[in-house]
Amino acid sequence: MPLFNKIKNIFKKEKKAKKKKPEKKATVKKEPSKVEPVKKAPPKKKIGEVYKILKEPHISEKSTDLSNDGKYTFRVFSRSNKVEIKKAINDLYGVRVKDVRIINIKPKSRTLRGLEGKRKGYKKAIITLEKGEKIEVLPH
């Protein structure tokens, strides 16, 4: 047993030697130099929430004609309201929204090969932008 005690003591001494903190070096004070101001990062946009409101741009012949007047059409989720839609467009595209109009498209009955069914309804929003603002919905 005394042999094991000697080995234990050797290991304890080695651990203590490793744990010793290095000596502190004398600190040298730096002269105050020109301190650059810290640039603040722009606030992060909550884009993840935008996709809970906007589904997709609604592209049709009529909506393409409206885009010349600064009006853009989007399909939106059924529970979204005008305030949420306005904020979502502002966050996603970085434009100023003047007006939001909402249209509920009701489901329509449809017959296919003798079977009756219903086409899904959806909610559509027409967004009017301030003068001079544009959105690139489809790349040209």
URSUL-V357463 format. One record per residue. N is the residue number from 1. PSI is psi in whole degrees, 0 to 359 (999 if undefined). Layout:
# URSUL-V357463
n-><N	N>
psi-><PSI	PSI>
This chain:
# URSUL-V357463
n-><1	2	3	4	5	6	7	8	9	10	11	12	13	14	15	16	17	18	19	20	21	22	23	24	25	26	27	28	29	30	31	32	33	34	35	36	37	38	39	40	41	42	43	44	45	46	47	48	49	50	51	52	53	54	55	56	57	58	59	60	61	62	63	64	65	66	67	68	69	70	71	72	73	74	75	76	77	78	79	80	81	82	83	84	85	86	87	88	89	90	91	92	93	94	95	96	97	98	99	100	101	102	103	104	105	106	107	108	109	110	111	112	113	114	115	116	117	118	119	120	121	122	123	124	125	126	127	128	129	130	131	132	133	134	135	136	137	138	139	140>
psi-><322	333	317	324	320	318	319	317	322	314	323	319	320	320	319	322	323	326	344	134	143	152	144	136	153	131	140	126	132	148	143	118	182	118	124	138	144	127	127	139	146	150	139	134	142	75	334	328	335	322	357	352	308	133	299	160	138	112	119	178	318	318	329	320	323	332	337	334	4	21	131	146	134	145	135	165	150	337	358	150	180	319	315	320	317	316	321	316	319	317	318	314	345	40	161	125	129	316	150	129	139	138	128	116	119	154	143	147	149	142	129	115	41	355	135	141	186	138	144	146	168	172	135	140	132	119	128	128	161	160	138	351	143	153	137	88	311	131	137	999>
